[in-house]
Amino acid sequence: QVQLVESGGGLVQAGGSLRLSCAISGGTLGIYKMGWFRQAPGKERRFVAAINWSIGSTTYPDNVKGRFTISRDNAKNRVFLQMNALNPEDTAVYYCAGSPRATMAYDYWGQGTQVTVSS
């Protein structure tokens, strides 16, 4: 059973940076892609970034493109989200997710890490 644990969240001022990390346990043999999502208070969970576990290709929505970078370390079974030029609208709980397939659905989820950006 794949388990995901996020770390690296915290409080940062607007314009600052944070790097989130997601540790994957239980094996990565069946993982096709990994992603990051976020959920702000009172809002739906939103897609932030995804990476193909094997080839490393990435996908971002327009609102984070150029500011956020997803990467992975296959040897250490970790996924990272580098977030730059943060603004208060980026405040949310950030979740790491994994999927064994190329479709939109993700099967594995972490418990989340809080990111708060102050103005």
C-alpha positions, 0 to 999 in steps of 0.5 A, a space after each residue: 500500500 502506497 503511503 504519502 507524507 508531506 513536509 515543508 509547509 509553513 508561514 512565509 511572506 509574500 514574494 517568498 519561497 517554500 519547498 514542499 517534499 513528499 515521501 513515498 513509502 510502500 513502493 513506487 513500482 505501480 506509480 505512473 504519475 505524482 501530483 500536488 493539489 491544494 485546498 484553501 478554506 471554503 474552496 474545492 481542492 485544486 490541481 497544482 502540478 503533476 509529474 510523470 514518474 518515469 520520464 519526468 514530464 510535467 504539467 501545471 495550471 496557468 496560475 502557477 506556471 512559471 512560479 512553481 516547479 515539481 520534481 522527483 527523486 526516483 532513487 529516494 522516492 520523493 517528490 518536491 514542489 518548489 514554490 517561488 513568488 508566493 502570494 496570499 492567494 497561494 495560502 492553502 493546505 497542499 496535498 501530495 497525490 499519486 496515481 497508477 494510471 494516466 487518467 485524471 484520478 489519483 488513488 493515493 493521498 497524503 494528509 497535507 501540509 499547511 502553507 500560509 502566505 502573509 501580505 
